[in-house]
Structures are given as C-alpha cells and as structure tokens.
Amino acid sequence: MDRRGILLGSAGLAALSLSLSPRLALAQGTSRWLSGSEHLAMTLMAGTLAKQTSQIALERAQNPRVKQFAGFEIAEQTAVAQVLTNADNPPPVPLDAEHAAVLKTLQAQSGPAFDRAYILGQITGHQELLQIQQGYLDNTNRSTDTQHIAVLARMSIQQHLVMLQEIQQMLG
C-alpha cells in the first residue's frame, strides 16, 4: 500500500499549512481524536521542533548524556519524517509561533542552564507527541499503515520520556 498516497493526498498537503497550533488543540483534551491529516501535520511540526532543538544541543550541550540523547532524537525525527512523507530528505515543516518561541528561548540559553532547558523542552515536546499519537489512535476511522506508525511512535516516545526524566534527575 502506498503510504504517500494515503498520507500526502490533497488533504494531507493542506494540513501541513494548518494554522492550528498543536498545543492549543491538545489543550482541548486528549479525548479529541485526530484525523489523518491533523496527525501528519502535528507530528511533523512537533518533530521538526524536536530535531531543530536537538541540533542545537549537539553543539551547545555540556553533558555527554544530553548530547547522546540529542543525537538519538535527530536520527529518530529524521526517520519519522521519512516514513510519514515517503521522502528520503523531507524538508522541515515550518514552525508555528508557539513552537518558534520555544526554539528562540532555547537558543538564548548556555552552559548547564541550556542542558536543563533542552531536557525540559524535550519532555514537554515528547508529552505533546504522545498526545498526538494517542489522539490519532483514538480515531476509529484511520488507515492501518498510519495506525501502525502511531503505535510504534507511541512506544518510542514513552521510552524517550523515561530516558529524559532520568537525565533531568541527573542534571538536578
């Protein structure tokens, strides 16, 4: 089955330019199910933020575990975007104002404060990604392919949250 045709049909492409803030939508509660196009757009935007902040962390983080996590996150978000878009090198999704503000705030940090801010931002971002996946899985009108992707993503996100909380405790 061609995932690209399913995910990036005209509705999927239109969803990439949605002005809907993922965090605003999620604030309405996790019981709100997401359509395939919403799932795609929101996952890619949150993933873009995770990847961009992780690229900064590779350069600025002082703690080796923080740098290690950043490398894992970049690889994961690259793979997720490749699977969701069926493209070898998908361009980053433009960030909405809220996500751009998170990126800008992190860019202003340095030293140990950067490490703590990066990990806290990753925890928040992974919680958002988890809610996005669950919102899509709550939708009974979903494709089998994207359901499988969301199930795998949910498991990986849960593992990352455990890792992030351990790093956060270590950083103090």
N, C-alpha and C positions, 0 to 999 in steps of 0.2 A: 504494500500500500504506500502511496506517495505522501509522506508527511508534509512535504512542502505544499502540495495542493490543498491539503486539509487545513494547514495552519496559516498559510500565507495567501489564501484566496483574497478576494477584494475586501472582505470584512476584516481579515487579519491585517492587511496592509493599512487599512483605515485606522485600525486600533492602535497602530504604532504612533499615530499622531494625536491620540486622545489627549485632551487637556485634563482628564480626570486624574486627580492625584491619588496614587495608590494608598497612601496613608489615610487620606480622607475617606476613601471607600472602605478601608478596613476598619476605620473608627465606627462605622455603622454596625459593626458586629461581625463575628465570624460565621453567623448563620446565613449571611448573604452569599448565595452561590455565584460563581463567576462563569461567564460564557467563555468559550474557547478563545475568542479574540481578546477579551479582557485578561485572561490568564496569560496569554502570549505577551501582550503589551506590558503588563505589570511585572511579570517575571523578568523580561528583558531589561526593563528600566531599573529594577532593584539590582539585577545582576550587573548592569553597567556601573552603577554606583559602587557595588562591592569590588568590582575589578579595578576601577579607577582609584579608589582609596587604597587598595592593596598594592597597586603600582607605586603609589607614593610611599607606602610603608616599606617596600623593598629598599627604597633609597634612604629613608629617614629613621626607621625604627632602630632602636639601640639593642633591644633584647633579641637574642637569636631565635627564641620560640615565636616571637611576634613576626619576625622576618620569615620564618619557616611557614607559619600559617598563611602569610600573605602570598607566598609562592603557591601553596596549595589552592588558595582561593582564586588566584588568577587562572590557573590551569582549569579549575572546575568551571568557572564562569565562561571561559572560552569554549569549553566542551558543551556546556548547556546551550549557549548561543548557537553553536554549530548545529546541534541537534534540533533546536526549535526553528531555526531558519533554513536548515538544509543547505548551508553555505560554508565553505572552508574558512573564510575570513570575514565574518559578518561585521559590518561597521557598528560602532557603539550606538545605542539608542540615545537620542537627546534627553537630558535630564529635565524634569520639571523644576519649578522654582524651589520647591521644598528640598528635593534631592540635591540640587545645585548648591543650596545654602549649607547642607551637610558637608559637601565636598570642600567648599570655601572655608568653613570653620576648621576642618581638619588641616587644611593647608597652612593655617596660621599657627599651628602647634609645632613644638620642637622638644627634643630631649625626652625624658621619661613621661612628661605630660602628653607628648604625641603618642607614645605606646599605649597609654591608658585610654586616650580619646579614640584611637583607632580600634582597640578591642571593644570598647563600649559601643562604638558605631557599628561594628560588625555584629555584636549581639543584637542590637536594635534592628539592623538590616536583615539578619537571619530570622528573627521573630516575624518580621514583615513577610519575608519569603515563605516561611512556614504557613502563615495565614493565607497567602495567595494560593499555595498548593492545596491547602485544605478547602478553601473556598471553591476551587475548581473541582475537587473530588466530591464535594457536596452536591454538585450539579449532576443530576442523573442523565442529562442529555449531553453526554460527552463522547468523544471518539476514544476508541480503545487505545490507539497509539499515544495520544496525549495523556490519557489516564495512566498508562504505564510510566510515562515520563514523570508525571506528577508524583506517583508513588515512590519512584526511585529518588527523586529530588527531595521529597519529604524526609525520607530515611537519612539521606546525606546531610540535610540541614539539621536534623536532630543531633546527629553525631558532631557536627561542627559546633552546635550550641554547647555541648558538653565540653569540647576542647576549649572553646572560648571562655567559658566560665572558669575552667581550671587555670588558664593563662591569666585571667582577670584576678583571681585569688593570689596567684604568684606575684603579680605586679603590685598588689596591695592597694 
